Amino acid sequence: MSGMIVTTGDLSRPYEVLDIVSELGWFEYDNEIVKVADEVKEGIKDKARKLEADAVICYRQNLTGVRTNGDYIFAYGTAVRFI
């Protein structure tokens, strides 16, 4: 499989829905946000690959502040396989 497609929208080609995939990442300092967001996205792709998906659609990332021990990024999307 080449690159995994990850999109915040839908796809125009036919697919079957496999499952919802999600990932959580923690960070303590603001300068870690981009790094952790990238790691979370890679985690989503890894989980989708395990399902033999071709893409993740409707991808979302939510940043939630806790600030006593750090903040977290929660991401989710729908793993799909082209038909």
Steps between C-alpha positions, in 0.01 A plus 500: 500500500634843415401809697196494723242764407381706797233761435267714708227448241355220293633328186338488159590137427302206642615345827390277784518618859728283713504663844559817697864557593622729778821604669597707805822695555623697803737798509624727777635800312350711222802445274410126490152547345601450135722200580229328704231582239717333234557197725126469562429515126761228437333289770167538319664388175658198671166389643334544161775294331439217747141496376634492140340839433583719203399827666377675812210737435335765719826538696482729804748613765391656827736686732397497864678696768555354844811704587565346841686206347483591132254507215383237258405458138225254417456403135249276325378408154333227297721233340376401153599257224448578133266268310 
